[in-house]
Amino acid sequence: MAAADPRQVHARIGKLAMALPQVEEKLSHGSPCWRVADKRMFAYFWHNHHGDERTALLIKASGIEEQEMLIEMDPEVYFKPPYLGPSGWVGLRLDQPDTDWELVEHRLRESWRLNAPAKLVAMLEF
């Protein structure tokens, strides 16, 4: 089975991200990204970034330990992205036909929570 069209995947991620409070989509270094409270990036959408042939969501983990645990737990799904990886970001592959969209939504919401101001986080029940 072929992987999903990256434009459709981007649109689906955008819909999930924009459902969270005070989120806007911007371009950052040529890639779509979402930020909360007008400044804090919490997700990036990468498609074939520097020819890596992956479609992925980059999200913030709680730290390097969580990043390493996720990659070790499922290296087919998670990876350490260039540039952002040393800061605790993790890549979540979206180019596989069996993408777990509940997991994607959970990780996206967690990344939002890690980057949003505390008073904004209090508005959502996780």
N, CA, C and O atoms as a Tinker XYZ file with bonds, in Angstrom:
   504  protein
     1  N      0.842000   -1.172000    0.000000    73     2
     2  CA     0.000000    0.000000    0.000000    64     1     3
     3  C      0.890000    1.240000    0.000000    63     2     4     5
     4  O      1.870000    1.285000    0.744000    81     3
     5  N      0.578000    2.235000   -0.808000    73     3     6
     6  CA     1.374000    3.447000   -0.912000    64     5     7
     7  C      1.129000    4.361000    0.281000    63     6     8     9
     8  O      0.056000    4.353000    0.886000    81     7
     9  N      2.145000    5.142000    0.602000    73     7    10
    10  CA     2.024000    6.127000    1.676000    64     9    11
    11  C      1.072000    7.235000    1.230000    63    10    12    13
    12  O      0.864000    7.448000    0.035000    81    11
    13  N      0.505000    7.926000    2.195000    73    11    14
    14  CA    -0.456000    8.996000    1.920000    64    13    15
    15  C      0.211000   10.175000    1.221000    63    14    16    17
    16  O      1.414000   10.392000    1.361000    81    15
    17  N     -0.569000   10.919000    0.482000    73    15    18
    18  CA    -0.126000   12.136000   -0.182000    64    17    19
    19  C      0.325000   13.129000    0.893000    63    18    20    21
    20  O     -0.444000   13.415000    1.811000    81    19
    21  N      1.554000   13.665000    0.805000    73    19    22
    22  CA     2.051000   14.575000    1.839000    64    21    23
    23  C      1.187000   15.831000    2.008000    63    22    24    25
    24  O      1.131000   16.391000    3.103000    81    23
    25  N      0.525000   16.274000    0.958000    73    23    26
    26  CA    -0.361000   17.441000    1.094000    64    25    27
    27  C     -1.552000   17.110000    1.991000    63    26    28    29
    28  O     -1.985000   17.938000    2.792000    81    27
    29  N     -2.072000   15.902000    1.852000    73    27    30
    30  CA    -3.184000   15.486000    2.705000    64    29    31
    31  C     -2.723000   15.288000    4.147000    63    30    32    33
    32  O     -3.449000   15.612000    5.086000    81    31
    33  N     -1.521000   14.759000    4.315000    73    31    34
    34  CA    -0.970000   14.564000    5.657000    64    33    35
    35  C     -0.753000   15.916000    6.321000    63    34    36    37
    36  O     -1.100000   16.094000    7.489000    81    35
    37  N     -0.183000   16.871000    5.592000    73    35    38
    38  CA     0.015000   18.223000    6.118000    64    37    39
    39  C     -1.318000   18.837000    6.539000    63    38    40    41
    40  O     -1.418000   19.434000    7.611000    81    39
    41  N     -2.331000   18.693000    5.703000    73    39    42
    42  CA    -3.649000   19.239000    6.022000    64    41    43
    43  C     -4.222000   18.585000    7.283000    63    42    44    45
    44  O     -4.836000   19.258000    8.111000    81    43
    45  N     -4.023000   17.301000    7.421000    73    43    46
    46  CA    -4.544000   16.597000    8.607000    64    45    47
    47  C     -3.823000   17.057000    9.873000    63    46    48    49
    48  O     -4.457000   17.275000   10.906000    81    47
    49  N     -2.505000   17.202000    9.796000    73    47    50
    50  CA    -1.742000   17.700000   10.940000    64    49    51
    51  C     -2.188000   19.127000   11.263000    63    50    52    53
    52  O     -2.378000   19.473000   12.429000    81    51
    53  N     -2.350000   19.937000   10.248000    73    51    54
    54  CA    -2.790000   21.315000   10.453000    64    53    55
    55  C     -4.122000   21.396000   11.167000    63    54    56    57
    56  O     -4.311000   22.225000   12.057000    81    55
    57  N     -5.039000   20.540000   10.778000    73    55    58
    58  CA    -6.360000   20.525000   11.415000    64    57    59
    59  C     -6.237000   20.160000   12.898000    63    58    60    61
    60  O     -6.888000   20.770000   13.746000    81    59
    61  N     -5.405000   19.167000   13.205000    73    59    62
    62  CA    -5.201000   18.769000   14.602000    64    61    63
    63  C     -4.537000   19.894000   15.398000    63    62    64    65
    64  O     -4.944000   20.194000   16.520000    81    63
    65  N     -3.527000   20.503000   14.815000    73    63    66
    66  CA    -2.795000   21.569000   15.509000    64    65    67
    67  C     -3.669000   22.793000   15.738000    63    66    68    69
    68  O     -3.664000   23.374000   16.823000    81    67
    69  N     -4.416000   23.179000   14.716000    73    67    70
    70  CA    -5.227000   24.398000   14.815000    64    69    71
    71  C     -6.415000   24.237000   15.763000    63    70    72    73
    72  O     -7.043000   25.228000   16.136000    81    71
    73  N     -6.727000   23.013000   16.154000    73    71    74
    74  CA    -7.801000   22.785000   17.126000    64    73    75
    75  C     -7.344000   23.122000   18.548000    63    74    76    77
    76  O     -8.168000   23.217000   19.458000    81    75
    77  N     -6.051000   23.300000   18.737000    73    75    78
    78  CA    -5.510000   23.638000   20.051000    64    77    79
    79  C     -5.552000   25.156000   20.244000    63    78    80    81
    80  O     -5.499000   25.903000   19.268000    81    79
    81  N     -5.648000   25.616000   21.498000    73    79    82
    82  CA    -5.771000   27.062000   21.753000    64    81    83
    83  C     -4.548000   27.870000   21.328000    63    82    84    85
    84  O     -3.403000   27.450000   21.500000    81    83
    85  N     -4.832000   29.036000   20.771000    73    83    86
    86  CA    -3.842000   30.051000   20.407000    64    85    87
    87  C     -2.714000   29.518000   19.524000    63    86    88    89
    88  O     -1.537000   29.777000   19.774000    81    87
    89  N     -3.091000   28.777000   18.500000    73    87    90
    90  CA    -2.118000   28.187000   17.572000    64    89    91
    91  C     -2.209000   28.895000   16.233000    63    90    92    93
    92  O     -3.291000   29.249000   15.767000    81    91
    93  N     -1.061000   29.090000   15.633000    73    91    94
    94  CA    -1.017000   29.591000   14.261000    64    93    95
    95  C      0.043000   28.814000   13.494000    63    94    96    97
    96  O      1.011000   28.316000   14.070000    81    95
    97  N     -0.160000   28.721000   12.189000    73    95    98
    98  CA     0.790000   28.045000   11.318000    64    97    99
    99  C      1.644000   29.089000   10.619000    63    98   100   101
   100  O      1.138000   30.113000   10.160000    81    99
   101  N      2.929000   28.827000   10.542000    73    99   102
   102  CA     3.887000   29.698000    9.869000    64   101   103
   103  C      4.846000   28.835000    9.057000    63   102   104   105
   104  O      4.853000   27.611000    9.184000    81   103
   105  N      5.645000   29.477000    8.234000    73   103   106
   106  CA     6.763000   28.801000    7.589000    64   105   107
   107  C      8.017000   29.143000    8.375000    63   106   108   109
   108  O      8.237000   30.298000    8.742000    81   107
   109  N      8.834000   28.135000    8.630000    73   107   110
   110  CA    10.100000   28.335000    9.300000    64   109   111
   111  C     11.161000   27.557000    8.537000    63   110   112   113
   112  O     11.103000   26.331000    8.451000    81   111
   113  N     12.112000   28.264000    7.995000    73   111   114
   114  CA    13.164000   27.634000    7.196000    64   113   115
   115  C     12.569000   26.780000    6.074000    63   114   116   117
   116  O     13.097000   25.718000    5.743000    81   115
   117  N     11.473000   27.255000    5.500000    73   115   118
   118  CA    10.845000   26.587000    4.371000    64   117   119
   119  C      9.882000   25.468000    4.714000    63   118   120   121
   120  O      9.295000   24.863000    3.817000    81   119
   121  N      9.706000   25.181000    6.005000    73   119   122
   122  CA     8.802000   24.104000    6.422000    64   121   123
   123  C      7.645000   24.664000    7.234000    63   122   124   125
   124  O      7.826000   25.595000    8.019000    81   123
   125  N      6.451000   24.095000    7.045000    73   123   126
   126  CA     5.335000   24.524000    7.885000    64   125   127
   127  C      5.609000   24.174000    9.347000    63   126   128   129
   128  O      6.118000   23.098000    9.662000    81   127
   129  N      5.265000   25.093000   10.213000    73   127   130
   130  CA     5.379000   24.827000   11.641000    64   129   131
   131  C      4.201000   25.473000   12.346000    63   130   132   133
   132  O      3.535000   26.361000   11.814000    81   131
   133  N      3.971000   25.002000   13.545000    73   131   134
   134  CA     2.889000   25.540000   14.352000    64   133   135
   135  C      3.481000   26.066000   15.641000    63   134   136   137
   136  O      4.369000   25.458000   16.239000    81   135
   137  N      2.966000   27.215000   16.055000    73   135   138
   138  CA     3.439000   27.803000   17.292000    64   137   139
   139  C      2.252000   28.197000   18.150000    63   138   140   141
   140  O      1.148000   28.436000   17.660000    81   139
   141  N      2.512000   28.257000   19.434000    73   139   142
   142  CA     1.474000   28.582000   20.398000    64   141   143
   143  C      1.823000   29.913000   21.049000    63   142   144   145
   144  O      2.993000   30.232000   21.256000    81   143
   145  N      0.796000   30.678000   21.366000    73   143   146
   146  CA     0.934000   31.965000   22.045000    64   145   147
   147  C      1.853000   32.904000   21.258000    63   146   148   149
   148  O      2.622000   33.671000   21.837000    81   147
   149  N      1.757000   32.827000   19.938000    73   147   150
   150  CA     2.429000   33.735000   19.025000    64   149   151
   151  C      3.954000   33.659000   19.038000    63   150   152   153
   152  O      4.612000   34.547000   18.497000    81   151
   153  N      4.538000   32.606000   19.653000    73   151   154
   154  CA     5.997000   32.568000   19.613000    64   153   155
   155  C      6.629000   31.202000   19.815000    63   154   156   157
   156  O      7.717000   30.973000   19.287000    81   155
   157  N      6.036000   30.314000   20.520000    73   155   158
   158  CA     6.691000   29.059000   20.884000    64   157   159
   159  C      6.356000   27.942000   19.903000    63   158   160   161
   160  O      5.216000   27.483000   19.838000    81   159
   161  N      7.354000   27.511000   19.143000    73   159   162
   162  CA     7.150000   26.430000   18.176000    64   161   163
   163  C      6.908000   25.121000   18.923000    63   162   164   165
   164  O      7.592000   24.812000   19.898000    81   163
   165  N      5.923000   24.359000   18.447000    73   163   166
   166  CA     5.676000   23.059000   19.074000    64   165   167
   167  C      5.597000   21.919000   18.066000    63   166   168   169
   168  O      5.553000   20.756000   18.467000    81   167
   169  N      5.578000   22.216000   16.784000    73   167   170
   170  CA     5.529000   21.150000   15.780000    64   169   171
   171  C      6.001000   21.681000   14.430000    63   170   172   173
   172  O      5.778000   22.838000   14.075000    81   171
   173  N      6.657000   20.794000   13.697000    73   171   174
   174  CA     7.083000   21.074000   12.326000    64   173   175
   175  C      6.611000   19.927000   11.447000    63   174   176   177
   176  O      6.583000   18.773000   11.874000    81   175
   177  N      6.243000   20.255000   10.221000    73   175   178
   178  CA     5.922000   19.242000    9.224000    64   177   179
   179  C      7.064000   19.221000    8.216000    63   178   180   181
   180  O      7.363000   20.232000    7.582000    81   179
   181  N      7.696000   18.066000    8.075000    73   179   182
   182  CA     8.784000   17.909000    7.113000    64   181   183
   183  C      8.393000   16.864000    6.088000    63   182   184   185
   184  O      7.895000   15.789000    6.424000    81   183
   185  N      8.628000   17.201000    4.845000    73   183   186
   186  CA     8.460000   16.236000    3.761000    64   185   187
   187  C      9.713000   16.273000    2.903000    63   186   188   189
   188  O     10.049000   17.302000    2.316000    81   187
   189  N     10.398000   15.144000    2.837000    73   187   190
   190  CA    11.611000   14.993000    2.047000    64   189   191
   191  C     12.629000   16.082000    2.394000    63   190   192   193
   192  O     13.245000   16.679000    1.511000    81   191
   193  N     12.790000   16.323000    3.672000    73   191   194
   194  CA    13.705000   17.363000    4.164000    64   193   195
   195  C     15.139000   16.999000    3.798000    63   194   196   197
   196  O     15.658000   15.970000    4.230000    81   195
   197  N     15.764000   17.841000    3.008000    73   195   198
   198  CA    17.126000   17.605000    2.501000    64   197   199
   199  C     17.259000   16.224000    1.850000    63   198   200   201
   200  O     18.299000   15.574000    1.954000    81   199
   201  N     16.181000   15.785000    1.174000    73   199   202
   202  CA    16.221000   14.539000    0.427000    64   201   203
   203  C     16.176000   13.277000    1.264000    63   202   204   205
   204  O     16.608000   12.222000    0.800000    81   203
   205  N     15.659000   13.355000    2.502000    73   203   206
   206  CA    15.632000   12.148000    3.356000    64   205   207
   207  C     14.484000   11.201000    3.027000    63   206   208   209
   208  O     14.394000   10.117000    3.603000    81   207
   209  N     13.606000   11.596000    2.108000    73   207   210
   210  CA    12.483000   10.779000    1.631000    64   209   211
   211  C     11.489000   10.407000    2.724000    63   210   212   213
   212  O     10.763000    9.422000    2.586000    81   211
   213  N     11.447000   11.174000    3.801000    73   211   214
   214  CA    10.484000   10.933000    4.883000    64   213   215
   215  C      9.433000   12.031000    4.899000    63   214   216   217
   216  O      9.702000   13.175000    4.531000    81   215
   217  N      8.243000   11.669000    5.327000    73   215   218
   218  CA     7.220000   12.634000    5.691000    64   217   219
   219  C      7.049000   12.459000    7.190000    63   218   220   221
   220  O      6.771000   11.358000    7.666000    81   219
   221  N      7.216000   13.554000    7.937000    73   219   222
   222  CA     7.265000   13.415000    9.390000    64   221   223
   223  C      6.721000   14.648000   10.098000    63   222   224   225
   224  O      6.677000   15.751000    9.552000    81   223
   225  N      6.317000   14.413000   11.319000    73   223   226
   226  CA     5.952000   15.466000   12.257000    64   225   227
   227  C      7.074000   15.537000   13.276000    63   226   228   229
   228  O      7.431000   14.523000   13.876000    81   227
   229  N      7.629000   16.713000   13.476000    73   227   230
   230  CA     8.647000   16.910000   14.505000    64   229   231
   231  C      7.975000   17.561000   15.693000    63   230   232   233
   232  O      7.315000   18.593000   15.574000    81   231
   233  N      8.158000   16.938000   16.839000    73   231   234
   234  CA     7.511000   17.414000   18.053000    64   233   235
   235  C      8.525000   17.440000   19.187000    63   234   236   237
   236  O      9.529000   16.728000   19.168000    81   235
   237  N      8.237000   18.272000   20.162000    73   235   238
   238  CA     9.111000   18.400000   21.322000    64   237   239
   239  C      8.813000   17.268000   22.296000    63   238   240   241
   240  O      7.658000   17.013000   22.636000    81   239
   241  N      9.865000   16.598000   22.738000    73   239   242
   242  CA     9.739000   15.605000   23.814000    64   241   243
   243  C     10.034000   16.327000   25.126000    63   242   244   245
   244  O     10.493000   17.469000   25.119000    81   243
   245  N      9.775000   15.673000   26.232000    73   243   246
   246  CA    10.009000   16.298000   27.532000    64   245   247
   247  C     11.496000   16.468000   27.827000    63   246   248   249
   248  O     11.869000   17.204000   28.741000    81   247
   249  N     12.333000   15.799000   27.067000    73   247   250
   250  CA    13.776000   15.908000   27.229000    64   249   251
   251  C     14.488000   14.842000   26.423000    63   250   252   253
   252  O     13.855000   14.032000   25.746000    81   251
   253  N     15.794000   14.846000   26.501000    73   251   254
   254  CA    16.603000   13.888000   25.754000    64   253   255
   255  C     16.271000   12.452000   26.166000    63   254   256   257
   256  O     16.266000   11.546000   25.332000    81   255
   257  N     15.993000   12.251000   27.454000    73   255   258
   258  CA    15.688000   10.893000   27.933000    64   257   259
   259  C     14.436000   10.340000   27.263000    63   258   260   261
   260  O     14.423000    9.191000   26.820000    81   259
   261  N     13.393000   11.148000   27.189000    73   259   262
   262  CA    12.168000   10.690000   26.533000    64   261   263
   263  C     12.409000   10.484000   25.043000    63   262   264   265
   264  O     11.937000    9.503000   24.467000    81   263
   265  N     13.135000   11.396000   24.422000    73   263   266
   266  CA    13.460000   11.265000   23.013000    64   265   267
   267  C     14.155000    9.921000   22.746000    63   266   268   269
   268  O     13.762000    9.177000   21.847000    81   267
   269  N     15.181000    9.626000   23.530000    73   267   270
   270  CA    15.922000    8.379000   23.350000    64   269   271
   271  C     15.045000    7.157000   23.599000    63   270   272   273
   272  O     15.146000    6.160000   22.885000    81   271
   273  N     14.183000    7.235000   24.614000    73   271   274
   274  CA    13.287000    6.122000   24.931000    64   273   275
   275  C     12.320000    5.850000   23.765000    63   274   276   277
   276  O     12.103000    4.698000   23.389000    81   275
   277  N     11.747000    6.914000   23.203000    73   275   278
   278  CA    10.810000    6.740000   22.091000    64   277   279
   279  C     11.501000    6.105000   20.883000    63   278   280   281
   280  O     10.958000    5.195000   20.257000    81   279
   281  N     12.695000    6.589000   20.562000    73   279   282
   282  CA    13.428000    6.054000   19.412000    64   281   283
   283  C     13.794000    4.590000   19.648000    63   282   284   285
   284  O     13.671000    3.762000   18.746000    81   283
   285  N     14.239000    4.279000   20.850000    73   283   286
   286  CA    14.595000    2.894000   21.171000    64   285   287
   287  C     13.366000    1.987000   21.157000    63   286   288   289
   288  O     13.434000    0.845000   20.704000    81   287
   289  N     12.248000    2.503000   21.654000    73   287   290
   290  CA    11.007000    1.739000   21.745000    64   289   291
   291  C     10.466000    1.377000   20.352000    63   290   292   293
   292  O      9.982000    0.264000   20.143000    81   291
   293  N     10.549000    2.326000   19.398000    73   291   294
   294  CA     9.991000    2.074000   18.072000    64   293   295
   295  C     10.765000    2.860000   17.003000    63   294   296   297
   296  O     10.304000    3.908000   16.551000    81   295
   297  N     11.938000    2.355000   16.601000    73   295   298
   298  CA    12.764000    3.075000   15.631000    64   297   299
   299  C     12.166000    3.144000   14.218000    63   298   300   301
   300  O     12.656000    3.900000   13.379000    81   299
   301  N     11.130000    2.374000   13.955000    73   299   302
   302  CA    10.443000    2.462000   12.657000    64   301   303
   303  C      9.536000    3.689000   12.602000    63   302   304   305
   304  O      9.198000    4.170000   11.521000    81   303
   305  N      9.146000    4.190000   13.767000    73   303   306
   306  CA     8.231000    5.326000   13.848000    64   305   307
   307  C      8.962000    6.606000   14.256000    63   306   308   309
   308  O      8.722000    7.666000   13.677000    81   307
   309  N      9.845000    6.515000   15.242000    73   307   310
   310  CA    10.520000    7.691000   15.794000    64   309   311
   311  C     11.964000    7.784000   15.303000    63   310   312   313
   312  O     12.606000    6.765000   15.049000    81   311
   313  N     12.473000    9.015000   15.172000    73   311   314
   314  CA    13.868000    9.243000   14.802000    64   313   315
   315  C     14.331000   10.573000   15.377000    63   314   316   317
   316  O     13.527000   11.441000   15.716000    81   315
   317  N     15.641000   10.707000   15.477000    73   315   318
   318  CA    16.239000   11.951000   15.963000    64   317   319
   319  C     16.459000   12.863000   14.755000    63   318   320   321
   320  O     17.290000   12.566000   13.897000    81   319
   321  N     15.726000   13.958000   14.686000    73   319   322
   322  CA    15.840000   14.825000   13.509000    64   321   323
   323  C     17.108000   15.680000   13.539000    63   322   324   325
   324  O     17.584000   16.063000   14.607000    81   323
   325  N     17.647000   15.973000   12.355000    73   323   326
   326  CA    18.790000   16.880000   12.326000    64   325   327
   327  C     18.366000   18.259000   12.829000    63   326   328   329
   328  O     17.194000   18.627000   12.757000    81   327
   329  N     19.319000   18.997000   13.327000    73   327   330
   330  CA    19.135000   20.370000   13.819000    64   329   331
   331  C     18.370000   20.429000   15.137000    63   330   332   333
   332  O     18.881000   20.981000   16.112000    81   331
   333  N     17.181000   19.885000   15.191000    73   331   334
   334  CA    16.339000   19.993000   16.390000    64   333   335
   335  C     16.545000   18.847000   17.371000    63   334   336   337
   336  O     16.229000   18.981000   18.553000    81   335
   337  N     17.061000   17.743000   16.904000    73   335   338
   338  CA    17.273000   16.570000   17.754000    64   337   339
   339  C     18.083000   16.848000   19.010000    63   338   340   341
   340  O     17.694000   16.390000   20.084000    81   339
   341  N     19.205000   17.585000   18.925000    73   339   342
   342  CA    19.986000   17.859000   20.133000    64   341   343
   343  C     19.231000   18.664000   21.197000    63   342   344   345
   344  O     19.639000   18.695000   22.358000    81   343
   345  N     18.146000   19.304000   20.806000    73   343   346
   346  CA    17.331000   20.073000   21.758000    64   345   347
   347  C     16.155000   19.271000   22.306000    63   346   348   349
   348  O     15.285000   19.829000   22.974000    81   347
   349  N     16.118000   17.969000   22.029000    73   347   350
   350  CA    15.067000   17.124000   22.580000    64   349   351
   351  C     13.860000   16.924000   21.688000    63   350   352   353
   352  O     12.856000   16.364000   22.128000    81   351
   353  N     13.935000   17.372000   20.437000    73   351   354
   354  CA    12.836000   17.137000   19.513000    64   353   355
   355  C     12.943000   15.720000   18.964000    63   354   356   357
   356  O     14.034000   15.154000   18.891000    81   355
   357  N     11.809000   15.154000   18.580000    73   355   358
   358  CA    11.780000   13.810000   18.014000    64   357   359
   359  C     10.926000   13.837000   16.747000    63   358   360   361
   360  O      9.917000   14.538000   16.675000    81   359
   361  N     11.354000   13.059000   15.750000    73   359   362
   362  CA    10.586000   12.924000   14.526000    64   361   363
   363  C      9.632000   11.751000   14.635000    63   362   364   365
   364  O      9.982000   10.701000   15.174000    81   363
   365  N      8.440000   11.933000   14.127000    73   363   366
   366  CA     7.396000   10.904000   14.116000    64   365   367
   367  C      7.008000   10.689000   12.660000    63   366   368   369
   368  O      6.416000   11.566000   12.031000    81   367
   369  N      7.342000    9.520000   12.129000    73   367   370
   370  CA     7.106000    9.254000   10.710000    64   369   371
   371  C      5.617000    9.170000   10.391000    63   370   372   373
   372  O      4.838000    8.530000   11.097000    81   371
   373  N      5.254000    9.840000    9.298000    73   371   374
   374  CA     3.865000    9.862000    8.837000    64   373   375
   375  C      3.720000    9.273000    7.443000    63   374   376   377
   376  O      2.655000    9.364000    6.831000    81   375
   377  N      4.776000    8.676000    6.949000    73   375   378
   378  CA     4.783000    8.192000    5.572000    64   377   379
   379  C      4.565000    6.692000    5.462000    63   378   380   381
   380  O      4.881000    6.075000    4.444000    81   379
   381  N      4.029000    6.125000    6.507000    73   379   382
   382  CA     3.760000    4.697000    6.496000    64   381   383
   383  C      2.247000    4.476000    6.426000    63   382   384   385
   384  O      1.488000    5.223000    7.043000    81   383
   385  N      1.809000    3.475000    5.697000    73   383   386
   386  CA     0.365000    3.284000    5.531000    64   385   387
   387  C     -0.368000    2.958000    6.824000    63   386   388   389
   388  O     -1.584000    3.135000    6.900000    81   387
   389  N      0.343000    2.486000    7.840000    73   387   390
   390  CA    -0.324000    2.130000    9.102000    64   389   391
   391  C     -0.092000    3.179000   10.193000    63   390   392   393
   392  O     -0.015000    2.839000   11.374000    81   391
   393  N      0.020000    4.452000    9.802000    73   391   394
   394  CA     0.221000    5.531000   10.771000    64   393   395
   395  C     -0.886000    5.490000   11.824000    63   394   396   397
   396  O     -2.070000    5.419000   11.497000    81   395
   397  N     -0.481000    5.536000   13.077000    73   395   398
   398  CA    -1.412000    5.555000   14.208000    64   397   399
   399  C     -1.778000    7.012000   14.491000    63   398   400   401
   400  O     -1.041000    7.720000   15.178000    81   399
   401  N     -2.912000    7.455000   13.962000    73   399   402
   402  CA    -3.295000    8.860000   14.074000    64   401   403
   403  C     -3.697000    9.258000   15.492000    63   402   404   405
   404  O     -3.621000   10.435000   15.843000    81   403
   405  N     -4.115000    8.313000   16.297000    73   403   406
   406  CA    -4.376000    8.629000   17.708000    64   405   407
   407  C     -3.059000    8.955000   18.410000    63   406   408   409
   408  O     -2.996000    9.882000   19.217000    81   407
   409  N     -2.019000    8.201000   18.106000    73   407   410
   410  CA    -0.689000    8.478000   18.656000    64   409   411
   411  C     -0.186000    9.829000   18.166000    63   410   412   413
   412  O      0.353000   10.607000   18.954000    81   411
   413  N     -0.352000   10.118000   16.896000    73   411   414
   414  CA     0.075000   11.398000   16.335000    64   413   415
   415  C     -0.614000   12.543000   17.066000    63   414   416   417
   416  O      0.036000   13.512000   17.457000    81   415
   417  N     -1.916000   12.436000   17.249000    73   415   418
   418  CA    -2.647000   13.497000   17.947000    64   417   419
   419  C     -2.166000   13.640000   19.393000    63   418   420   421
   420  O     -1.996000   14.756000   19.883000    81   419
   421  N     -1.950000   12.523000   20.069000    73   419   422
   422  CA    -1.458000   12.562000   21.448000    64   421   423
   423  C     -0.097000   13.257000   21.519000    63   422   424   425
   424  O      0.106000   14.136000   22.356000    81   423
   425  N      0.832000   12.870000   20.649000    73   423   426
   426  CA     2.175000   13.465000   20.683000    64   425   427
   427  C      2.128000   14.953000   20.330000    63   426   428   429
   428  O      2.878000   15.747000   20.899000    81   427
   429  N      1.264000   15.330000   19.411000    73   427   430
   430  CA     1.111000   16.734000   19.032000    64   429   431
   431  C      0.593000   17.551000   20.210000    63   430   432   433
   432  O      1.097000   18.638000   20.491000    81   431
   433  N     -0.416000   17.020000   20.897000    73   431   434
   434  CA    -0.975000   17.715000   22.065000    64   433   435
   435  C      0.052000   17.822000   23.191000    63   434   436   437
   436  O      0.120000   18.844000   23.873000    81   435
   437  N      0.840000   16.782000   23.385000    73   435   438
   438  CA     1.874000   16.819000   24.427000    64   437   439
   439  C      2.938000   17.864000   24.091000    63   438   440   441
   440  O      3.400000   18.581000   24.979000    81   439
   441  N      3.323000   17.956000   22.839000    73   439   442
   442  CA     4.298000   18.959000   22.436000    64   441   443
   443  C      3.727000   20.362000   22.649000    63   442   444   445
   444  O      4.430000   21.263000   23.107000    81   443
   445  N      2.455000   20.537000   22.315000    73   443   446
   446  CA     1.791000   21.825000   22.569000    64   445   447
   447  C      1.845000   22.137000   24.063000    63   446   448   449
   448  O      2.191000   23.250000   24.457000    81   447
   449  N      1.502000   21.151000   24.893000    73   447   450
   450  CA     1.486000   21.340000   26.347000    64   449   451
   451  C      2.861000   21.734000   26.871000    63   450   452   453
   452  O      2.957000   22.586000   27.755000    81   451
   453  N      3.917000   21.139000   26.352000    73   451   454
   454  CA     5.271000   21.439000   26.793000    64   453   455
   455  C      5.717000   22.850000   26.411000    63   454   456   457
   456  O      6.631000   23.397000   27.029000    81   455
   457  N      5.090000   23.434000   25.413000    73   455   458
   458  CA     5.498000   24.748000   24.918000    64   457   459
   459  C      4.536000   25.880000   25.246000    63   458   460   461
   460  O      4.903000   27.051000   25.142000    81   459
   461  N      3.329000   25.554000   25.634000    73   459   462
   462  CA     2.322000   26.581000   25.911000    64   461   463
   463  C      2.533000   27.183000   27.307000    63   462   464   465
   464  O      3.031000   26.507000   28.207000    81   463
   465  N      2.153000   28.451000   27.481000    73   463   466
   466  CA     2.187000   29.044000   28.818000    64   465   467
   467  C      1.266000   28.270000   29.768000    63   466   468   469
   468  O      0.241000   27.735000   29.345000    81   467
   469  N      1.632000   28.214000   31.039000    73   467   470
   470  CA     0.893000   27.425000   32.041000    64   469   471
   471  C     -0.584000   27.789000   32.094000    63   470   472   473
   472  O     -1.429000   26.901000   32.208000    81   471
   473  N     -0.912000   29.069000   32.015000    73   471   474
   474  CA    -2.336000   29.457000   32.103000    64   473   475
   475  C     -3.128000   28.952000   30.899000    63   474   476   477
   476  O     -4.328000   28.700000   31.008000    81   475
   477  N     -2.470000   28.804000   29.763000    73   475   478
   478  CA    -3.139000   28.272000   28.579000    64   477   479
   479  C     -3.314000   26.753000   28.700000    63   478   480   481
   480  O     -4.350000   26.213000   28.311000    81   479
   481  N     -2.318000   26.080000   29.232000    73   479   482
   482  CA    -2.391000   24.634000   29.434000    64   481   483
   483  C     -3.561000   24.307000   30.354000    63   482   484   485
   484  O     -4.262000   23.317000   30.145000    81   483
   485  N     -3.771000   25.135000   31.370000    73   483   486
   486  CA    -4.863000   24.920000   32.315000    64   485   487
   487  C     -6.245000   24.941000   31.649000    63   486   488   489
   488  O     -7.214000   24.416000   32.199000    81   487
   489  N     -6.325000   25.549000   30.466000    73   487   490
   490  CA    -7.605000   25.635000   29.746000    64   489   491
   491  C     -8.010000   24.296000   29.136000    63   490   492   493
   492  O     -9.192000   24.063000   28.885000    81   491
   493  N     -7.041000   23.415000   28.894000    73   491   494
   494  CA    -7.328000   22.136000   28.246000    64   493   495
   495  C     -7.238000   20.993000   29.230000    63   494   496   497
   496  O     -6.370000   20.983000   30.103000    81   495
   497  N     -8.098000   20.067000   29.097000    73   495   498
   498  CA    -8.007000   18.827000   29.869000    64   497   499
   499  C     -7.318000   17.806000   29.009000    63   498   500   501
   500  O     -7.788000   17.479000   27.919000    81   499
   501  N     -6.226000   17.309000   29.484000    73   499   502
   502  CA    -5.494000   16.282000   28.732000    64   501   503
   503  C     -5.883000   14.973000   29.305000    63   502   504
   504  O     -5.406000   13.934000   28.849000    81   503
